[in-house]
Every structure is written in structure tokens, then in C-alpha cells.
């Protein structure tokens, strides 16, 4: 399929798809060139890009995604596993901070905290 069809199916702008290609986030196996040198994408690209979106929503940066997905870097499974484990740890730390903040706010509402402003 052409890039505009991928854009429609994934709700990603064409510029984003091209950016992902430049950053080596989209593996070459998903993109070929036709006789007119237009990009032709494999159908599997749609599911792959859903996974990319999920990783971005898990707060992976473009640079981190590039490390995970760039086949030219030849990172080992263990190296990729470490990146994912680090992200899980970051998420758990954020969850702890949010839970602490939530508890503090609940304590304010319940009058358990001596807070300057009444709610």
C-alpha cells in the first residue's frame, strides 16, 4: 500500500511516517520501492505502527525506540531487555509518586492534613 493509505489506517501523518523511516524505527522489511521509486508498505506495517504507538504511550522516546527497533545497530536481546526493564522501573517510580500525591490530596479532602487553603 502507498504511504497515504498507511497514514489513513494508522491515523499518523505522512510526515511522521517519513520521520520514523529516517530514524530507523520502521524496519526495511516493511518498506519497498516500486518501479517509480514510490514507497510501497507491507500490510503488516499497520500492526507494527500500533505497537510503536503503544511504546510511545509508555513514554519511550524516539531515541529509545530507535535503539530497540533499529536492526542495523544489532543490539542483543539482553541489551534490549535492559532498556525495557529500565522503562518499567521508570513507570513504577512515576506510579509511586502519583500514588503518594493522590493519598496526600485525599488526606486534604478528608481533613487529615493541616493545609493552608480549605477545600
N, C-alpha and C positions, 0 to 999 in steps of 0.2 A: 504494500500500500504506500501511497505517497505521504509526504510529511503533513499535508493539510488534513488527511484522514486520521493520522495518528493524533494530531492536535485535537480534533473533534472528539475522538474516542477517549482521550485521557484528560480533556479539559486543561491541557497545557499549551501555552502559546508556542508558536513555531520558534520564536527566538529562544525560548527555554530549551526546546529540544536541540537546537543547534549549540547552545551553550553546554548542555550535557555532553554532546559529542566532543566539543573542544576540550572539555575537562576529563575526557575518557571515562565518563560514567556509563555511557551506552556502549556495550561491547560491540566490536566489529561484526560479530556473528548475527546481529540484528539489522545491520545496515549494509546494503549492497548498492551498486550503481548500475543503472540501465544503460542502454546504448547511447542515450542522450546525456549521460552523466548525471541524471537526476537520482536522488536518494530513493531507494525502494526498501521499505521496512518489512521485516517478517511479522506475521500476525502475533507472535509471542511477545513482541515489544510492549503491547498493551498491558499484559500482566506484569511484565518486568517493571514498567514505569509505575504501576500501582505499588509495587514493593519499594521502589525508590521514594515515592511519596510517603509511605509508611515510615521509612527510615528518617526522612526529613522531619516528619512529625514527632519522631522520637528524639529530636534535637541533634541529629547528626549534621555536621557541617558539610558543605560541598567538598571541602578538602578531605574530610574523613571518608565521605562516600567514594571519592576518587581513589583513596588508598584501598578501600575494601573491594572496589569493583574493577579497578584498572588491571587488566590481565598482563599488561606489559611490565608491571612492577614485580610480578612473580612473588608476591608475599605468600608466605607459608600459611597453612591452616592455623597453626599456633599463633602466628602474628595477627591474623585476622580475629581469632578468638580473643586475644588480649584486648584489641580495640573494642570489641563488642562488650566484653566484661567491664571495661572501663566506663563505657556508656551506661551500662546497667547500674554501676556504682554511682555515677553522677545522678541518674534518675532517682535512685534510692535516697541520696543525700537531699535532693530537692523535695522529695516526698516527706522526709523527716522535718525539714524546715517548714513546709506548708502545714503539716500536722501540728507542729508547735504553734505556728501563727493562728491556726484555726482554734486550737484549745485556748489560746490567750483571748481571742475575740469572744468565744463562748463564755469564758470566765468574766469578761467585761459585761456581757449581756446579763449574766446571772448575778452580777454584783459581787463577785468573789475577788475582784481586783480593784484596788484603790486607784481609780483612773481620774484624770483631771476633768474630763468632759462627761456629762451624763448622756446616756443613750436613750 
